[in-house]
Amino acid sequence: MSVTIRLVTGALVVSVGIGAGVALASAPMVGKAKSMGMPAKNCQYCHTEGAPKKETFKPEALNERGKYLLDDMQARKLKAPDLAKLKDFPGGKEQK
């Protein structure tokens, strides 16, 4: 009986760990935006979802800032968004 409990507990720990890793996948992007002086606080700086996942990403789940970066990425055929373009996002200071 204790072996079964250990296996179930281990499986739960691994599945929670994997889920957390996916949810934090864009954390470096938020950190980079902050280091560039942008007022990014979380993923919703560019996304409409609180914790977007790579596997279920939809362009419709981006806000205007995120769509701006996606359009730039596609136009320049980049593999990842160029966060330096955040400085060029149109709008007033409150939009940056």
N, C-alpha and C positions, 0 to 999 in steps of 0.2 A: 504494500500500500504506500509506503513512504517513497518508493521509487517512482510511482505514478505521480504523486504530488510534486516531487522534484522535477520530473519531466514537464509537467503542466506549468509549473512556476517558471522554469527555464524558458519555455516557449513564449510565455507572456512577457518576460523581461526582454527577450530578443525582439519580439514584435513591437513592443513599445519603443525600444531603442531605434529600430529601423524607421518607424513613423516619425520620431523626433528628428532624425537625420534628414529626412525629406523635407520636413517643415522648415528646417533651418538652412536649407540649401541656398537661399538668397540673402541670408544675413550678411555675408561679406559685401554684397552690393549696397546694403543700407549703410554699413560702416564706411565704405568708400565714398558714398554720397555725403555722409556727415563730414568726413575728413576734407572734402572739397568745399565745405562751408554751406552745404545745402541743408535745409531744415527737415531732413528725413528723420522720422521717428520709428517707422516700421515699414513693412511691405506695402502698406496702403499708400505710400508715397507715390507709387506707380501702378499698383493693382487695386481692384475694387474688393478683393478678398483679403481677409486677414492673414491667412497662411496658404498662399498658392502652392500647388504641387506641380512639378515638372510633368508628371504623367497625365495630368488632367488639364493642362494649360489650354486656354482658349483666348484668342486675341480680344474677344468681347469682354473679357474680365480685366481689361486694362482701363485705367482712367486716361484722361487726355495726355498727361505727362508720359504715361507708359506707351500710349499709341504713338506719340511723337518719337520716342526712342526706338520703338519697333519699326516705324517707317524709315528712320535713318539707318537702322541696322540692315533692313532689306535693300534699301537703295545703294548702300555701300558694300553689300554682300558680306557682312561681318558675321561671325559665328556667335557673338555675344554683343549685347548693347554697349555702346561707347558712353559711359557715364559722364564723360567730359562734356557731352552735348547737353547735359542738364542746364548748363550755364546759358545755352542758346535758346532754351524753351521760351516761347513767346508769352508775354503777359507781364504784369507788374511784379514787384518784389514779393507780394503775397502768393503769387503763382509759382515762384521758384521753389 
